[in-house]
Amino acid sequence: MAKTGKLLRSLIRAGTRTAKLFAAATMPPKPRKPRKPRAAKPLASGAVAAPPAVAPGKWLSGHAPNVAGQRMSYWLYLPNNRSENGMPLVVMLHGCQQTATQFAQGARMNLHAEKMGCAVLYPQQLVSSHSHRCWKWYERATQDGGGDVPTIIGIVHKVLMQYAIDRSRIYVAGISAGAGMADILALNHPRLFAAIGLHSGPVFGAGHSSLGALSVMNNGALGLRADIAVQEILQRHPQFPGMPAILFQGESDNVVKSINQIQLTRQSLLLNRLSSPAKVTERRHYRLLDYYEGRKLLLRVAQVYKLEHAWSGGDPAFKFNDRSGPNASKMMLEFFARHRRV
């Protein structure tokens, strides 16, 4: 108990330092004239949408049983531009009210993966598990590595057995509930994943019920819960290797609010043992906060000024995508390319 208390106090002190660094780095620039947030516009009645660009590689489907004996479907993109010595693999997890194929089309990840020679895997939540296909990131059992986690990990290993994947370059990303699940996968299997990409995602380790999930989405983790969740991971994985992360958040997101990105940043600073201040870069539509260990970029935080609850740089013909802002898919792949698990 004394050792645990000492670790928690250490985490809190470190968290306080990193929170101050984050707060200093995120001081807003000169005030801008307020503008109404942009959202993806629906098509006018009778209008015909341009067909989405189709990546030229192979688009395969499969399924795997979960613990209840039900079949979880998944889709896999294999690029034409691939090395027989092993492709990187990106696991992509959709949000609520999305299917795996809608997420793939909206995020346009396959188009960018083709250019970089990456395979992309899209598991799909069962309607029988959640009526809106939400991943249950808020359940304590799931956060501890149970729930849908073993099924998704099983799908990843199935793909590894069937195709030439470079096992040192496996990444996981998602949006909203999918980002919450992506975080859980990586933190429970830190030797499998080399980096994570979280878009509009909830802070890790809080909620623990449906009502609790809503509270997290609006208010983040309460009290010291975000720090305690990190402590619990480090206790389960004493040799935790760190987890490079790229975090996207829309500042006009009223579904999963920005407090979650602030707390995810704090958690990532602790998990990656980072203490140096961020390098801040201002762009037209967004701000980047980059945290380095020496010359190695371990954490990139993208704050997108007018973005609502949508994938940045996505195809607005699909729900939860916005064409404006930085291209999240491209930026995630570029970030992932910096990292491999050794």
N, C-alpha and C positions, 0 to 999 in steps of 0.2 A: 504493500500500500504506500509506503514511504517513497519507493522508487517511482510508482505511478504518479504520485502527487508532484514529485520533483520534475518528471517529464512534462506534466501538464503546465506547471509554472513556467518551465522553459519555453514551451510552445506559446503560452500567453505573452511572455516577454518578447519573443520573436515576432509574434503576430502583431503586437503593438508597434514594433519598429517598422515592420513591412506595411502596416496600415498607414503609418505616418508618411512613409515613402510614397505609397500609392496616392494618398491625399495630396501631397505636394505636387506629384507629377500630373494629377488630373485637375489642377486648378484651371478653370475655363479661360479661354483667351478673351480678347476684347469682346464685349457684348455684341451679338448680331441682332439685326432687326428680326423680330419674331415672324416666322412664316408657318403657314399651316402644313402639318406633316403630310408627306405624300404617301399614298397607298396604291396598290395595284388596282387599275381601273377595270371594271367588267366590260366585256365586249358589248357594243351597241346592238340593239335588237336587229337581227337579220345579218349582222356582220359575220364574215368568215375569217377565222383565225388562220394565220400562216402556219403551215405544218411545222412542228418543231424539228430542228436539225437532228439527224440520226447519226450516231457514231458508227463507223464502218466495221467495227469488230463483231465478235460473236456475242449474242444475248441469249443466255441459257437460263433454265429454271430447274428447280429441284425442291425437295422437302426433306425434313428430318423430324423424328418423333420427339415430343416433349415428355416431361415426367408423367403426364396424365395419359400418354399414349396417343395424343392428338398430333396432327401433322402440321408443322410450321413450314410455310413456303418461303422460298428465297429465290432471288434472281442474281445472276453473275454476269458481269461484263468482262470479256477477255479481249484486249486490244489486238489489232493486227500488228501494231508496232510493239513487239514484245521480244524480250531476250529469252532464249531457251535455257540460259543459265539461272533464270529466276526472276519473276516479276515482283515488284512491290504489290501489296494488297491493301486496299482501303475498305474497311467495313463501314457502311453508311446506314444509319438508323433513322427512319422517318419519324415525324411528329404525329400528334393526335389528328384524327380526321384525314389522314393521308394513307395511301397505299405505298408499297415499295416502288412500284413503277411510276406513280405520280411524283414521288420524291426524286427519282432518277431523272425524269423528264424536266421537272421544275428547276432542280439544282444544276442541271446540265453537266454533272460531274463526269459522265462518260466521255464527253467531247474533249475535256481537258485531260482526262486520264489516257485517252488515245495518244495524245501528243507526247505524254511522258512515259508511255509504256506501262501503265498501271492496270491491274485488275481491280474491279470494284464489286463488292458483295453487298446485297441488299436483303437482309432478313425482313420478314413481315409479321407483325403481331397478329394474333388470331382474334377475330371478332368474339369468339367464345370466351376469350380471356378478358377482353374489354370491349364494350360496345362501340367505342370510338377509336379502337386500335391504339390506345395509349399504352406505352410501356410503363410498368408500375415501378417507376424509379423511387417513389416515396415509401414503399414498403420496406420495413426494417430487414425482413428476410432477404429481399432482393439486394439491398445495400450490402448485406453480409455475404453476397455471392450466391444466393439461392434464386428462387423464382424462375424467370426466363433466362438467367445468366448461363446455366449449364447447357441449355438448348442452343443458344447462340454460339457459345464456345464450341459445342459439338459440330455445328455447321461450319465454323471456321476450320476446324481440324479436318473435316470431310473434304473441304476445298483444298487444303494443304496436301492431302493424300492423292488427290486426283489431278492436280495441275502443278506446273513448275513455278512455285512461289518462293521468293527469297524470304526465309523465315526471320531474317534480321530486319526486314522492312515491312512490318505489318502495323497498320494504323487503324484507328477507329474514330468516327465522327458522327455527328447527328444534330438535329434541330429540336428544340423544345424538349418534350418528353424523351425523344431520341437522344438528345444531348445528355440528359440525365442518365439514361441507360448506358451511353457510350462511356461516360465518366466512371460509372460503376464497373463496367467490364474491365477498363484499363487499371483501375485501382485494385481490383481483386485478382488481376492477372498481369502484374507489371512486367513480368519477364516475356510475355507474349507480344505486347504492344510496345512500339517504339515511340509513339507520340499520339496525342489526341487533338481533335478539333471540335469545339463546342460552340454551337450557334444558338443564341437565345435560350440558354439552358438554366435549370435551377441549380442552386448550390447543393453540393454533395452532403448527404448524411442527415438530412432533416425531413420533417413531414410526418411519416409513420402512420398516416391514415389519409383518406380522401380529403377530409376537411383540413388536415394538416398540410396537404399538398397545396391547397388553395392559399393558405397562409404563407407558405414559402414563396409561391409565385408572386405574391404581392409585397411581402415584407422581408424575404430572405429568412435565414436561420435566426432564431431568437437567442439572446444571451451569448454564451460561449459555445453554442452547439457546433458552429463551423470549425472551431479549433479542436473541440473534443473529437469530432469526426476524423480529423487528421491524426490525432493521437491514436485512435482505434485502428486506423490503417497501419500506422507505424508499429503498433504492438503486434498486429497479425503478420507483418512483413518486416522483421527487424533489419533486414538488409535491403530495404526498399531502394531500388536503383534510380529513383527520380522519374518524373513523367513530363517531358516537354509538352507544352500546350499552346494552342492558338485559340483565343476566345473572341467571339463576335457577339455584339449586342447592339440593338437599335435603341437609341435614346428616347424614341417615341413609342416604345413597346409598352402597352398597357396590359399585356397578358402575362408575360414573365418580365418583371420590372428590373431596372438596372442595378438595384441593390444586389441581385444575384451575381452579376458579373463582378461587382466589387468583392463579394465574399469568395467567389471562385478564384479571383486573382490572389487574394490573401491565402487561400488554401494552396494554390500552386506555388507561391513564393515559399511557403513552409515545406512542401513536399520536395521541391527542387533545391532547398537550402540556399535561396537567393537573398542577398542583403543589400546589393548595390541599387542605387536609384535607377529609374527607367530613363531610356533615351526616348524623348518625345518628338514625334514627327506630325506636323499638321498638314492635312490634305484638304481639298475642296469640300468633300462630303464626309470626311472622317478623320479621326485622330488615332495614331498608333503609339502604344507604349511598349517598348522593347526592353526586356530584362536579359542581361548577359551574365554568363560565368566566363570571365576572360573574354575570348572572342566568340564564344559559342552562344548563339541565341537560344534560350531555353523557354522563354515565355513571351508571346506576342498578344497584346490586348488591343482589339479594334473596336472603337466606339464610333458608331455610325450615326450621324447627327439626326437625320429626319426619318430614319427607318422604323417602321412599326414591327409587328410580329411576323417577319417574313425573311426568307433567305436572301441575303444581299447579293445582287447581281444575277438573280435567277430569272426564269421565264414567267412573266406575269399572267400568261395564259393559264397557269396552274396556281391554285390557291396556295397562300403562304409563300409567295415569291415576289420580289420587287427588283426590277431591272436596274434601278439607280443604285448609287453607292459603289463600293469596291466589289470586285468579283470574289466572293467567299470561296468558291470551289477552286479557282486558280491559286488564290493565296494559301489555302490549306495545303494543296499539293506541293507548292513551292516550300512551305514550311516543313512538311513531312520529309521532303528530299534532303533536308539538312541532318536528319536523324536516322540512326539505325541502332538496333539492340545488339549488344555484343556479349 
